[in-house]
Amino acid sequence: MTEQERVQNTSETPEDLEAIRKRIEALRRAIEYHNYLYYVLNQPEIPDSVYDAMFRELLELEEKYPQFRSPDSPTQRVGGRPQEEFPRVRHPVPMLSLANAFNEDELRAWYDRLLKLVPPGVKLAFVVEPKIDGLTVVLHYRDGVFVQGATRGDGYEGEDVTPNLRTVKQLPLRIPVPRAEDGRLPDVPVPSYLVVRGEAYVRRADFEAFNEEQRRKGGRTFANPRNFAAGSVRQLDPFVTAQRPVRLWVYHLVLAEGLPQPFTSHWEALHYLKELGFPVNPLNRRFDSFDEVVQYCLSFAQNPPDLEYDIDGLVIKLDNMDLWDTLGFVGKDPRWAIAFKFGGEEAVTRLLDIIVQVGRTGVLTPVAVLEPVRVSGVVVSRATLHNEDYIREKDIRIGDYVVVQRAGEVIPQVLRPLPELRTGDEKIWHMPKHCPVCGAEVIRPPGEVAYYCTNSSCPAQLVRSIQWYASRAAMDIEGLGIKVAEQLVEEGLVKDLADIYYLKPEDLLKLEGWKEKRVQNLLNALEESKTRPLWRLITGLGIKFVGQVTAQVLASHFRSIDALAQATEEDLLQIEGIGPKIAQSIVTWFRQEQNRKVLEKLRRAGVRMAEEPEEEAEAKPLSGLTFVITGALSSMSREEAKTFIESLGGRVTNSVSRKTDYLIVGENPGSKLQRAQALGVPTLTEEEFFQLVREQGGKI
Ligand code: IVH
């Protein structure tokens, strides 16, 4: 408070101040109500001039009585102070993405897989939603107040863009949003903690108007509405975001604490979000049969409605929310939802050449070099050709005119050649017999479509392994991208992955383009990376088939690299989510002398090789214990038991192994009981199980 404000304020009695507080509160509610009518329902009730007058009065009162200012006031939508950078936010649960289906067969295949996984007799329903082509945002509300908003980032951690999102007019700063001018609220329970996911987007017309204006002013334009929306949300100056026409659709209830009952239907959850005042897309539909879903999707694709914003498909979600956890996910994609893509935009161009890229596992991928062409607003000059079989089957030849497609964020691909345009000079391509980078022999293992370079110290593999290790998905080492990795390998400074931690400033300074500051930044980033969580290290090792999700499963199961290194295929197979392919790949990786050496070098460099001890310290009652359940329990379903055990820090797996700590035995136990007895795994009755929980200090 300034001196002047203090003087002004002292003239008011406590009663006056209370009246002013109430007036401020009433103005805020009325403004949020009219804001909702205007931006969400598109049905304004009052002229702009009246709205503006209310807004001005509120601004003046907040100016005069700063003690009543509040971040959830509508006046805060105009943007706050610029930031230096975005703080990081860890998502409460991973923000998964979606697998794609491009046609009816793929849609039905998804459904068939689903049917195999859901308990027989359960009636399924589906919700189909437009897939908005924007930017994911994750919004947090505590006791009804918008407290944080983040981007998706890598799915685990995003950027905190709260001040920017406050400026988005469709985003409720407080829930529920008043349903009348007098501030009356709808009669809905409000969670103590709510996290929702939605999409920030910009309408096409708003995007075009903005670009037009920029062109006139000679300013920066954006390639498409999506980039415009993303660029506007990821703005360091919220004042700039406030000037941009960013809008919002909310489509997913991520977390709701403090509600009388959890939601069992996604459709109902959406309805609830709508009641709270979130913008929920009116084109969402619910269906009781999958045939209807397919029909709707196909007719939508054929005759898309004329929308004011871009969509890149439909999202089909299983309505039965209570099955979501059981269904789980594959990689980063939940099994309970799928995106139906209408097929990305296509373009025709010349295929100038086919080159071969060597990946970190040594896979040779043919890449099309194209005459640059614009597809969905982006200039494309490279596209994937997947593998040799693909090129053969489609009869794609160098010199052909080809159809290229770019769908969403995926790498552009060459769909097919246009043989009618051939001149006869086109050339048939063959996979080289030797690695284009190191010259080693190339092999194609039986049963695989991929060719591999056989030299495990191939520089290309090394470059890609470093790139992967340092990427945001893994150890997140800023300043160590592919270009730097190439430079380090070419100059001979790095001969294996671990060498990056042994770089000396004097060596780096000798490199072209490296000065003190850059060297110091890289060394700092390397140092910082040494304390990353275990799962990041496991991801970074680049073990075939082990991505972020699997790495997290492994890290929380084994808690150290050493324990993981000793695991046998059988041990690994006991873990939910690890199949034979992954298990074999892990064991093979750790068996290789070369890899063990790298690990030891990483350890000597000080890279963290285990979960943090603090994490163990705050152990929950059942931490470290693995349970298997057999038979029917009397007090809860197996699913409920699983959730209960997991909430206490324990794990539940499906089959008994030596790693199982206890088998909980209910009515009519199955063969698991015999197996437990054979392996000497202790068994517990339901009552004994509760006894154990109590002994460990857990509440029931
Ligand atoms: S559901 C696990 N619903 O599409 C839940 N996503 O390709 C996954 N998206 O990152 C998200 N509209 O940004 C969902 N109605 C919708 C969506 C939608 C757009 C985006 C979202 C996601 C991407 C996945």
Residues whose N, C-alpha, C, O or C-beta is under 5 A from the ligand:
A	BS01	IVH	L96 S97 L98 E129 P130 K131 I132 L135 T136 E199 Y251 V315 P334
